[in-house]
């Protein structure tokens, strides 16, 4: 059980690090005058992670009411999260 928890910790840490790195690049490219690039990128990366977590929990709860709906709902949500959200740039 300890290795399972460690796996989750490594997964979450890797995902937040990847999001923060991507946000660092976005902040550096689109707002070069900003100071504290790493700090704001970490905040944006964590916010992006929370957005995905809340959306995933929402899909899970919605799927409890439907039969096998996670695959149907997950693809449009992934497109929304990965495509529309960065265009509006609330999280990078």
NORCORKA-V364625 format. One line per field, one symbol per residue. ss: DSSP state (A for helix, B for strand, O for the rest). psi: psi as a letter, one per 40 degrees, with the letter a starting at -180 (. if undefined). burial: # if it has 24 or more other ideal C-beta (glycine too) atoms within 12 Angstrom, else .. A space follows every 10 residues. Layout:
# NORCORKA-V364625
ss->???
psi->???
burial->???
This chain:
# NORCORKA-V364625
ss->OAAAAAAAAA AAAAAAAAAA AAAAAAAAAA OOOOOOAAAA AAAAAAAAAA AAAAAAAAAA AAAAAOOOOA AAAAAAAAAA AAAAAAAAOO OO
psi->dddddddddd dddddddddd ddddddddde geehifdddd dddddddddd dddddddddd ddddeihfed dddddddddd dedddddefd f.
burial->.......... .....#..## .###.##... ......#... #.####.##. ##..#...#. .......... ......#... #...#..... ##
